[in-house]
Amino acid sequence: MIRVLLVDDQPLIRSGFRALLDLEDDIEVVAEAADGQECLALVKEQLPDVVLIDIQMPVMDGIEATRRIAADPALVGVHVVVLTNYGLDEYVFDALRAGAAGFLVKDIVPEDFLHAVRVAARGDALLAPAITRKLIDRYVTQPPPTHAGSGLEELTRREREAVALAAQGLSNDEISDRLVISPLTAKTHINRAMAKLHARDRAQLVVLAYESGLVAPRNS
């Protein structure tokens, strides 16, 4: 059973998502919260698999709540997915940098919404290659300053190559084709890189690849 926590300051939004989730046999909404502070208390109490959280809320916004969840070792199994009204708005990249596994637009069709919840619960990154490319094009043209001690020196040459391709929006299958390796080997390289760089998921790996300078943004 996938345990979900809904966090949004608009009751109508929460009730709409809950109505969809309650129809599924493998998904359970364990609690609802109206702000980030309430969310943090409920996350520690309920230990949900997935937190669906709005970005802009009173008391504490979704980005700060995401940052605190990601920083707590006791919540390593909690996957945060941010909700936005505006698609690739100015806050999405900040949310990914804070530790979100991905994001959803609130007008998403029900089938895609339910699929996204299941993907997040498995621990997979909720960033399709096409979405990754859009994020890169939109936000990484002016990346934040390079962080010293990024940990890239711990990666093997193949791991660095795989991470660079993932940061360009390629899937594991596409990475395997580009590097002439099996999809399983490509996935292994990505997983080992995530462990070495302490990235919670593939979304974090993309952020780290650009912030560390492993991949240079395109000026298009």
Order of alpha helices (4+ residues) and beta strands (2+ residues): beta-alpha-beta-alpha-beta-alpha-beta-alpha-beta-alpha-alpha-alpha-alpha-alpha-alpha
